[in-house]
Amino acid sequence: MLQSNNQYTKLRWLLTIAGLLFYVVDIFTDVALALNYFLREQFVWSALTVGFVLAGLFVTQIFSYAWYRDDMSDDVINPEGKTAIFGMSKCGLAAVHLCGMGIFTRYCQLLKKSFTVVWKKTNFYTVEEKKEANHRLFCMATDLSMLKLFEAFLESVPQLLLQLYIVLSLGGCSVMQYLSIAFSFFNIAWALVDYRRCLRRSLPHISEMPSGIPTCIYLLYKLCTITSHIFSFTLFLILSTYSTVAFTALWLLWTTWAHLLQTNFCSSRGLELLYRAVVGVILTFTFFNVKGQDTKVTMTLYYLFYSLVNISAPLLLVLLGPEFHTVTPLLTVTSLIFGCLLLGLVCLVLYYLLLHPREKWQEADEVDGLGGETETTKRLKHFLQP
């Protein structure tokens, strides 16, 4: 009998709708905030707010289109060599992605296909066919969750940093700023957990991440460490906007590291370089296992370095920027930096020592999702490992 943790359930279908709503509302609040800045003649803030939205959309459309093209040329997924996938030709795919609708299209396809499996009484001839159908859905969900992860770190995280800088340096906060900050935070949280759970369900040799306490501890670890990083980066920006040079250097460092690791995620050289650049952005704010290797030492060094960065931010602001003491709620922000950093590191240790799922190895005759290795399953093997 098919185990429940391998099934694409009704709850999973409803959560997919919730993820779509978070995505739409996050973009809507950011665009509305940019318009608000424009009407108040704050053109720099308006341009930066829109710029981060466009950056996230642009990169996710590129990867989404490339993955569709890979699937179309795959002999296992498309053995008949059809010139269309999900009813769309290459020109249709290009038009959809040029309009920025790639993620929405993937959401619609996933919701439509999963609806027939979880809400309608679908008769499968064998247990293997049922496994195959559920595995296909989780592969589609994992592709989507990876794109959402890209979007979260290219749009929501920088947006959160920008809006916090504006609020803390200039004082005052409008309703739209509050909404943009809140939904950026929610979008980041959702992307992190959804990505981890979808990825682990789509790979047969990796155990499922248990819900409840393990998921909560993992989410706290990620959110607290990222929040600590963002607040410390905000203080550096308040001290000097030239801190952006240091942030760029950090991004180049992590991008170079991904390059030295020789990631093998994309089907083309140009796309692989873009992927490494995106990985550099993600590693600037949180740690992921880029190559699926043992990273205990690397992770330890990573968080030791960022702990020093987080601690130095409020100290440097006190020593070098006394004029900001009356403008910035320094004590509150400093407490958040130290508190989130400590709680995040405690949750990190607790999760990986006691709650991290162990790998399970597939039996030789177990059905491998789509009946063979496809472009989708190749991608899954090289996705960032949480």
Secondary structure by P-SEA (a helix, b strand, c coil): cccccccccaaaaaaaaaaaaaaaaaaaaaaaaaaaaaaacaaaaaaaaaaaaaaaaaaaaaaaaaaaaaaaaccccccccccccccccaaaaaaaaaacaaaaaaaaaaaaaaaaccccccccccaaaaaaaaaaaaaaaaaaaaaaaaaaaacaaaaaaaaaaaaaacccccaaaaaaaaaaaaaaaaaaaaaaaaaaaaccccccccccaaaaaaaaaaaaaaaaaaaaaaaaaaacccaaaaaaaaaaaaaaaaaaacccccccaaaaaaaaaaaaaaaacccccccccccaaaaaaaaaaaaaaaaaaaaaaaacccccccccaaaaaaaaaaaaaaaaaaaaaaaaaccbbbbbbbccccccccccccaaaaaaaacccc
